[in-house]
């Protein structure tokens, strides 16, 4: 959901930004073929305002309302593994399962947080501060707040060690990916600010430290920082896997820890799947496995 | 991860910032993540898809999907209610 909404929000909010020429004519920034003074555009602006409320505010608000209404079913127990087992078996949640299935029971609202963050970064700021330093700075502030909250809450479902109590911090999971990507966002936005400054003051090719080519290389390299960090973490977890043994999984009908492992690494999933075939224990591990397997399919 | 590339692909347009050539290429590749089918589908010869019509198409799809979900949920609830009777 938080993946589709920004694309639509971008289109909706692009309807509101026009650019005026010295001749008195004005055109839509996103599509220069559209005259902002035409009645066609005026009608579409009205439609865009309605859609900004209905699609952007309505969808995220509606999702939150649905989650709020069912929050006691999504997070039904103080014990996290028991909560996962109960919510996995609750068929009345099937129609909203795709919204919360990726997250820990206590972070049932996280998809809405992601939606709002993406709406701000890709939608609202286009209209309010387009092309200014403030726009990039506000994006950075939103990302820093998101990093702090993400690091403290760890909302994405995490893999448990075989004792089923302690969280395996080394196993790469969606929290690691999200954190790496948010740090990558900070680096990219910082480089965007440098680019904006250089565009304003002019490039000093040949003499200055920061040439356009160097900045280009830095920006492209920064796109792979998150993947690099993730690769390191996966490698570290892979080294730790050897000590865990192959009998990690055991979740009979649910695919158990095998499913949970599927989030972290395919190797764990295979091992867990083997454990499941051997008919190991069922229960909380199984529930976790089912939800995470659903999540992976999703 | 896809969300990140979605954001980066929109960044140049959203911040009115012309990216350097290579970075611009990377951002264009990331544009795939925006699910903007009309950017890729050759609809130009059949219908003029300006930004307003694209907005109209996507929002109508979302509204229809929402309505379909609500109707199916209501039908399910109705069937559940009538079977309990």
Interface residues (C-beta under 8 A of the other chain):
Chain A: X2 X3 X4 X6 X7 X8 X10 X11 X12 X14 X15 X28 X29 X30 X31 X33 X34 X40 X41 X44 X47 X48 X51 X54 X55 X59 X62 X95 X114 X118 X121 X122 X125 X126 X130 X131 X135 X136 X177 X181 X182 X184 X185 X188 X192 X195 X196 X199 X212 X213 X215 X216 X217 X219 X220 X223 X226
Chain B: X1 X2 X3 X4 X6 X7 X8 X10 X11 X13 X14 X15 X16 X17 X18 X19 X20 X21 X22 X23 X26 X33 X34 X35 X36 X50 X51 X52 X54 X55 X56 X58 X59 X62 X63 X66 X69 X73
